[in-house]
Amino acid sequence: MNILLIGPDPAAKGGIATVIHNFQKAKAPEDVRFVVHKTWSEKGKYWTQIKAFLTFRRHIKKERCQILHFHVAQKGSFYRKSLLLLLAPKHCKTIFHMHASQFDQFYQNSPSWAKWWVRFTLARVDQLVVLSSSWSAFYQTITDTSIEVLPNAVAVPEESFYDPTAKWIITLGRIGQRKGSFDLLAVAKAMAVSFPEIRFMLFGDQENQQVAQQLQEEALTNVFLNEWVATDALPAVFRKAAIHFLPSYHEGLPMAILETMAAGIPNVTTKVGGIPELIQSGENGYLVAAGDIQAMIETLSGLLANEEERIKSSQQARATIEQQYALTSYMKRWQKIYKKQLD
């Protein structure tokens, strides 16, 4: 089976690019071959988008692709893929792999014509794949297309990177309001006196300027704003991390949580998107309500004060990924989905 993976450049920043990169580096089932069709890149992004349309059918024909696997978010990502779907040859089966963190809001806040376009597009697709049962429940309200629940997966390092004496609380990924970055600043400010040795290290992009401005205005000396971390530099960051803290308001199933859990880093995060289906609070991580700054302070403080609890959470987190979210079993699930389309 030749599968065309349609989405951002695997070398780009962001969760969807990481997923496509994982498809490439994973050991594909023996009867599956992946080909990437880029619809977005950080360099020359407009030309990449134009080229994606101009070469779409030619690429499918050249690589003899039988299944078109679209990686889809909201807004521009959805509209780009929906237009490409119109160009799909009739003999190809189509899959929309929904990674969106706010597709429900995107749909609900759209004008009537856009809602119709969303429903029209999803009805044309042969298969939807979503990241959690909660997202499946939402999509069932707007389409009758078959839906499969398949959480993201990651490569599991051979050994844990966790050092229980580490002094960093890290946050990986996009930075901004949706990710709860400004709540993080409030948490860091409140914890500075009790834990003066702890550093909150943000690695990512987007609303960095606004965060940097608030850091300066409030003279926060325990928070450090960094650029996106390259994949090969992640182990060095993980070895310095006591906790991964992600106070998001909206999510699909964050790759940052999966990657840190695989590395043995305890997570403190929020009860949004598919996260509660991954983390059992108090066992393999800790969950709080989005926006509940006091609960975040109490949870982080309690965890920092209890090394034994951090070690237990580290071990359980890593075991969860090994048993349920590793790439090997993930690729086998995809093989079944692809075969089902061609039966």
N, C-alpha and C positions, 0 to 999 in steps of 0.2 A: 504493500500500500504506500502510495506517495501522498504525503500530507503537506499542504501549503499552510504554514504558520503566518498569519497576516496580522501585523502590529508594529510597534516601535522597534527601532534598531536595538538588538540585544545588548549592545554596548552602552546604551543610553542610561540615564538615571531613572529610577522609579520602579515600583513593584511589578508592573506588567513586563517591562524590559527584563527584569530579573527572572520572571517566570519563563519567558521565551529563551533566555540564556540557559536556564536549567534544562529545558527541552533539548537544547543543542548538546549540552555536556553530559546529560544522562545517557546511560546505555539503552538505546532504543530497542524494543522487541525486534527479533530477527526479520520479521516481515513488514517492518515499518521504516520508512525513510522520510526525514523531515527536510523541508525546504522553506527558507524564510523569505517573505515578501514584505519589505519595509514600507510603512505608511507614514512614519515620522522619525526624524532624527534631530539631534541638537545642533548639528552643523548642516547648513543648507536645508532647513526644515521645509521651506516652501517648495523647493525643487523636488525634495523627496516625496512630498505629497502629490505633486503633479506627475512625477515619474511613476508613482504607484498606480495611478489610473491609466496612464499611457501604455504601460507594460504588463498590466494585469492579465489579460487573456493570453498574451504571448507567453508569459511566464508559466501559466497553467499548462498550455499546450507543450511547451518545450520540456517541462519536467514531468509531463504525463500525470498530473495530480488528479486524484479521484475525490479527495475530500479537502474542503476549504475550511480551515480552522481559524476563525476570526477571534482576536483578543480585543475585548470591547470594554470601554469605560463609559462615562456620561459625556454630554455636551459634544465638543468637536470630535472626539474619538468615535462616538456613536454615529454621528452624521457621516463621517468619512467611511465607516464600515458599511453603513446602510446604503450608500451610493455605490460602493464597490459590489455589494450584494446584487444590485440590479444588473451588473455586468457578468455575473457568474454564469458559466455555461450550464445548460440544463442537465447535462450528464453528471455534474459534480454535486456531491452531497455537501451541505453547509452546516457548520456549527458556530454558534455565538457563545463564546466563553466569557461570561460576564464578571468582570473584575471591579466594577464600579462601587465606590464607597458611598455614593449619594444618589443612586439612580432613582430611588423613590422620590426624593425631593426634586430632582431634575424633571421627572415625569409630572409630578403634582403641580409644579410651578410653571409648567409649559403652557402656552396657548393651546386652544382646542385643535388647531391644525397640526401642531407638533405632537400632541398626544395621539392623534390619528396616525401620524407617520410612524411613531414608535410601535403602535399596535400592528400596523400594516407590515412593518419590517420584521417584527418578531414572528408574525404569522407565516412569513415566507421562508423562515429558517427551518431546517429539518430537525435540529436539536439545540436546546439551550443547556449549558453547563454552568452551574452557580456554585458559590463557595460555601454555602451553609444552608441548613433547613429553613432558617428565618428568611433568607433571601429567596429561597424557593417559594415560600408562602406569599411573598410580595409579588413575584413574577406571575404566579398563578392567577392573580387578580386582573392581569392585563393581557394574558395570552393563553391559548389552548395548546401551544406547542409543547412537545415532550420536554420535560425538565429532569436533568440528572444532577444530583448533589455530589460535588467532588472538591474537597478542600485543597488548597495549595500544598506543595511539598518542597522539601529542601534536601540538599546533600548533608549527610551527617558526618562530622569530622571523626577521625579514628579515635580521638580521645577528647575529654572535656578540656576546655580552656579556662575553667573557673578557678580563680584564686580568692579564697574567702577573706584574705587580708586586703583586697583591692579597695581603693578609695574613690572610684568614679561611679557616678550614676549616669548612664549614657542614654541618649535618645537618638535613634537612627531614622532617617527618612525625611519626608517633607516637613517644613517648619511653617507654622502659621496657626490661625484661629481654629481651623478644623481639627488640627492635630493637638489642640490644647496647649500650645506652646506658651501662651500668656498665663495660663493656670500654672504651668511648670515654674514660671518666674516667681509667682506668688508663693508657691511651695518652697522653692529654694530660699527665698527671702526669710520665710518663717523658720527654716531649719538651720540657718547660718550660725546662730549662737550655740545651739545644742550639738551640732556636728560641724565644727569649724574646719575639720580636715577633709570633709567630703566635697568633691567637685562635681557639679552638674555639667556634663559635656554634651552639647547638641551637635550632631553631625547631619547636615542636610542642606536644603535650599528652599527657595520661594520667598517667604516673608522675612528674610534675614535682616533686612534693613530696619524694619519696624521693631523687631526683637532687639537688635543692636541699640536702637535709640532708647528703648525702655531700660536696657541694661545700664546705659550711661546716665539716664535721668535718675534712676533709683540707686546708682552706685553699687550694683550687685557684683561683689568680687568673687563669689563662689560659682558663677555661671560663665561658661566659655562657649562661644559660638564658632563652629568649625565648618569647613566645606564638606561636601559629600565624600564619603569614604570609598575608595576603590576596593573592589572585591578582594584583591590580594593583600590589602592592608587591614582587613577586618580582624584577622587573628590577633594582631598586636593590640587593637582596641579592646577586643574581648578579654584579653588577659589582664586588663586594667579595670575591668568593670565589675562592680559589686552587684549592680542591679540594672536592668533595662526598664526604663520608665516611659510609658506612652499614654498620656492622658487624653486620648482622642475623643471627639464627639461623633464621628462617623467613620466607619471602616467596612471593608469587605472582609478579608482575612489577611492581616498585614504580614508581609514577608519578613519584616524586621523582627517580629515576635517569633516566627518560626525559626529564623536563623539564629537568634540569640538563645532560644531554648535548646536548639541542637548543639550549641556550643557550651551548654550548661549554665547559662546566665539566668538567674531568677527574674521574673517579670512582674511588675506592678502596672496594671493597665485598667481599662474601663469596660463596662458591660455593654458594648456596642457591636453591631454587625455580627460576624461569625465568631468573635473572640470568646464568648461564653461557652461555645461548643468545643473550644480547644482547651481552655483553662478552667480547671476546677479549683476555685479559690481556696487557699489554705493547703493545697496539695502540690500541684505543679506550677503554681503561680498565685497571684493575688488580684482580685477584681474589686473595683470601687465604682460608684456612679460617676458618670461624666459630669464635670463641674463641681464635684464635692471636694473642695480643696482641703477641708479639715480631715476628711477620711484619707486622702492621699498622704497628708503629713503624718497622721497616726500610723498608717500602714508602713510607710517607708521608715519611719523612726523605729517602729517595733522590729522591723526586719534588720535594720542596721545594728540594732542592739543585741541581736540574737544570731550569733555565727552558726550555731547548730541548726537553726531553722533555715538559714540561707543555704547551707550545704544540703539539707534534705530537699528543699525546693529545687536546687540545682540538679540533683540526681533524678528527681521525678520528672522535671521538665525534659531532660535529655531522653529519658526512657519513653516518654510520650511520643516524641518525634521519631525515635527509632522504631517504635511499634506501630504507629499510625500515620506518620507524615513523611516517611522516607521516600526518596525518588524511585527506588526500585519497584515498590508496590504501586506507586502512583502511575508509573508508565504502563504497568500491567492493566490498571483500570482504564487508561486511555486506549490501550489496544482493544479492550472489550467494547468500548464506546464506538471506536472506528469500525470494528467488524460488524457491529449491530447496524451501522448505517449502510453497509454494503451487502448485507444479507437480503 
